Amino acid sequence: MAFPVLHGLGGEDGAIQGFFKTLNIPYVGANLSSSIICLNKAIFNQLMTMAGIRKPKFVILNEIKSKSSLQTNQLKYPLFVKPATTGSSVGISKVKSKNQLSQAIKKANKFDPTVVIEEAVNNCREVEISVLGNSDKTYQVSLPGRVIPHNEFYDYNDKYLDGKADFELPAKLPMQKIKEIQKIALTAYKLAGCSGLARVDFLLDKNLKVYLNEINTMPGFTSISMYPKLWEISGLAYKELIAKLINLAL
């Protein structure tokens, strides 16, 4: 059995999952199709929006919709400019004015020809939920946790290099809001066809309106990673979590 603790392209895009499937080796986590859906922000955003799940307003820039035809006037600054298929905030820029947009698109294009441009949720709370399971009998959803970035947003440096981000475990939210986030997390998990595990990330505005950000099909397992921490505060110890993931894979 394989536990593919690999991030980004090759690890979360279905490539290694397809390889294991070809070799008939069971593995932890999402299958090939759900890996593709969740890593590709353009596909994921459109799928969730079509299902009625609230996302930050976005446009997709690709070969069909060129830069010259991009209608950014339908979006309010600040914006996030993201390569469609990277993880860990690689290639992402926060753009505060129109004259910064072109450079941010160029940066994102270094990683992917398709770029997703999203409205920022101003003064937001970043809230994350851990999900487990393969079926209605095995689904479990953790308590939510809040990430308090040290930098302007929770970027690569904040996640892996600086170690200065703070965490609120569990997130201080009304119980009704926690239940709402848990319900959306599981709905999105099922909709994307996820299995095994995933971390579902949200943005909450100043009025606590909930926006789905993304699903991470192979969340981190470092000493500061939220996925195991969220299970720990929800009553599932690290060793038990690993055992559950192995059993779900088998």
C-alpha positions in Angstrom: 0.0 0.0 0.0 1.3 3.5 -0.9 0.8 6.7 1.1 1.6 9.4 -1.6 2.7 12.3 0.6 3.5 14.4 -2.4 2.3 17.9 -3.2 1.5 19.6 -6.5 2.1 18.3 -10.0 2.9 14.6 -10.1 1.6 14.1 -6.6 -1.9 15.6 -6.4 -2.8 15.8 -10.1 -3.7 12.1 -10.7 -0.3 11.2 -12.2 0.9 9.0 -9.3 -2.6 7.8 -8.6 -2.9 6.5 -12.2 0.5 4.9 -11.8 -0.6 3.0 -8.7 -3.9 2.0 -10.3 -2.0 0.6 -13.3 0.2 -1.5 -10.9 -2.9 -2.5 -8.9 -1.4 -1.0 -5.7 -3.9 0.4 -3.1 -3.1 3.9 -2.1 -4.3 6.6 0.4 -6.4 9.4 -0.8 -8.3 10.7 -3.8 -8.5 8.7 -7.1 -7.2 9.9 -10.5 -10.3 11.9 -11.5 -11.0 13.7 -8.1 -7.2 14.5 -7.9 -7.5 16.3 -11.3 -10.7 18.1 -10.3 -9.4 19.4 -7.0 -5.9 20.5 -8.2 -7.2 22.4 -11.3 -8.7 25.6 -9.9 -10.5 26.4 -13.2 -12.3 23.1 -13.2 -13.0 23.1 -9.5 -14.4 26.6 -9.4 -16.7 26.0 -12.2 -18.0 22.7 -10.8 -18.6 24.1 -7.3 -20.3 27.2 -8.7 -22.6 25.1 -10.9 -23.6 23.1 -7.8 -24.6 26.3 -6.0 -21.6 26.4 -3.5 -20.5 30.0 -3.0 -17.0 30.8 -4.3 -15.3 34.2 -4.5 -16.1 35.8 -7.9 -13.7 34.6 -10.6 -12.7 34.7 -14.2 -10.6 32.2 -16.1 -7.8 33.2 -18.5 -6.7 30.7 -21.1 -6.3 30.1 -24.8 -10.0 30.5 -25.3 -10.4 33.6 -23.2 -7.3 35.7 -24.0 -5.9 38.6 -22.0 -7.1 41.1 -24.5 -10.7 40.0 -24.0 -10.5 39.7 -20.2 -13.2 41.7 -18.5 -11.6 42.5 -15.2 -14.1 45.4 -14.6 -16.5 42.7 -13.4 -14.1 42.0 -10.5 -13.3 44.3 -7.6 -9.7 44.8 -6.5 -7.8 43.5 -4.7 -7.6 40.2 -6.7 -5.7 37.0 -6.4 -4.0 35.7 -9.6 -3.4 32.0 -9.5 -2.0 29.4 -11.9 -4.7 26.8 -12.4 -2.7 23.8 -11.3 -0.2 24.5 -8.5 -0.5 23.8 -4.8 1.0 25.4 -1.7 0.3 29.0 -3.0 3.1 28.6 -5.6 2.9 31.3 -8.4 0.0 33.2 -6.6 0.0 37.0 -6.4 -2.2 39.5 -4.6 -3.0 42.4 -7.0 -4.2 45.7 -5.6 -4.5 47.7 -8.8 -4.9 47.2 -12.6 -1.3 48.2 -13.3 -0.1 45.2 -11.3 -2.3 42.7 -13.1 -0.2 42.0 -16.2 2.9 41.2 -14.2 0.9 38.8 -11.9 -0.5 37.0 -15.0 3.0 36.6 -16.4 4.2 35.1 -13.1 1.2 32.7 -13.0 1.8 31.7 -16.6 5.3 30.4 -15.7 3.5 27.6 -14.0 0.4 27.1 -16.1 -1.1 28.5 -19.3 -4.5 28.7 -17.6 -4.8 31.4 -14.9 -7.7 31.9 -12.4 -8.3 35.5 -11.3 -10.4 35.8 -8.1 -11.8 38.6 -6.0 -10.2 38.7 -2.6 -12.5 38.3 0.4 -11.5 41.4 2.3 -10.6 41.1 6.0 -11.4 37.4 5.8 -10.9 34.6 8.3 -9.2 31.6 6.8 -10.9 28.5 8.1 -10.0 24.8 7.4 -11.8 21.5 8.0 -10.5 18.0 7.8 -12.6 15.3 6.1 -12.2 11.5 6.2 -14.0 8.6 4.5 -15.0 6.7 1.3 -18.7 6.4 1.8 -21.7 7.5 3.9 -20.8 4.8 6.5 -17.2 6.1 6.9 -17.4 9.9 6.4 -16.2 12.0 9.3 -15.8 15.8 9.5 -13.5 17.5 12.0 -14.0 20.7 14.0 -12.8 23.8 12.0 -9.5 25.5 12.7 -8.5 29.1 11.8 -5.2 30.0 10.1 -3.9 33.5 11.1 -1.2 34.3 8.4 1.9 36.2 9.4 2.2 37.6 5.8 -0.5 39.4 3.9 -2.0 36.0 2.9 -1.1 32.4 3.7 1.6 32.1 1.1 4.4 29.5 0.5 6.8 31.2 2.9 4.2 31.3 5.7 3.3 27.6 5.1 6.8 26.1 4.9 9.7 28.5 5.6 8.9 31.2 8.2 6.8 29.2 10.6 5.2 32.4 12.0 1.6 31.8 11.1 -0.7 31.4 14.1 -3.6 28.9 14.5 -6.8 29.1 16.4 -7.8 25.5 17.3 -10.7 25.1 17.2 -11.9 28.2 15.4 -13.9 30.5 17.6 -17.2 30.5 15.7 -20.9 30.1 16.6 -22.0 26.4 16.6 -24.5 27.1 13.9 -21.7 28.5 11.7 -19.5 25.5 12.4 -22.3 23.1 11.4 -22.8 25.1 8.2 -19.1 24.9 7.3 -19.0 21.2 8.1 -22.0 20.5 5.8 -20.5 22.5 2.9 -17.1 20.7 3.4 -18.7 17.3 3.1 -20.9 18.3 0.2 -17.9 19.6 -1.7 -15.9 16.5 -0.8 -18.6 14.2 -2.2 -19.2 16.4 -5.3 -15.5 16.3 -6.3 -15.5 12.5 -5.8 -13.0 12.6 -3.0 -12.0 9.5 -1.0 -9.7 8.7 1.9 -8.9 12.2 3.1 -9.0 15.9 2.2 -8.6 19.3 3.8 -11.4 21.7 2.8 -10.5 25.4 3.0 -12.9 28.3 3.5 -12.8 32.1 3.6 -15.3 33.9 5.9 -16.0 37.6 5.4 -16.6 40.2 8.2 -20.3 39.1 8.4 -19.2 35.4 8.5 -20.6 34.7 5.0 -18.9 31.4 3.9 -16.9 31.1 0.7 -15.3 27.8 -0.4 -11.7 28.3 -1.3 -10.3 24.9 -2.3 -10.0 21.2 -1.5 -6.5 19.8 -0.8 -6.5 16.1 -1.6 -3.2 15.4 0.1 -2.8 17.9 3.0 0.4 18.3 4.8 1.5 16.1 7.6 4.3 18.3 9.0 4.6 19.4 12.6 2.6 22.6 11.8 0.1 21.0 9.4 -3.6 21.6 10.1 -5.0 18.3 8.9 -3.7 16.1 11.8 -4.1 19.0 14.3 -7.8 19.3 13.4 -8.4 15.6 14.0 -6.5 15.8 17.3 -8.8 18.5 18.7 -11.7 16.5 17.3 -10.7 13.4 19.4 -8.8 11.4 16.8 -5.1 10.9 17.7 -2.4 10.8 15.1 -1.7 7.1 15.2 -5.5 6.3 15.0 -5.7 8.7 12.0 -2.9 7.0 10.1 -4.5 3.6 10.8 -7.9 4.8 9.5 -6.3 6.2 6.3 -4.5 2.8 5.7 -7.8 0.9 6.2 -9.7 3.3 3.9 -7.0 2.8 1.2 -7.2 -1.0 1.6 
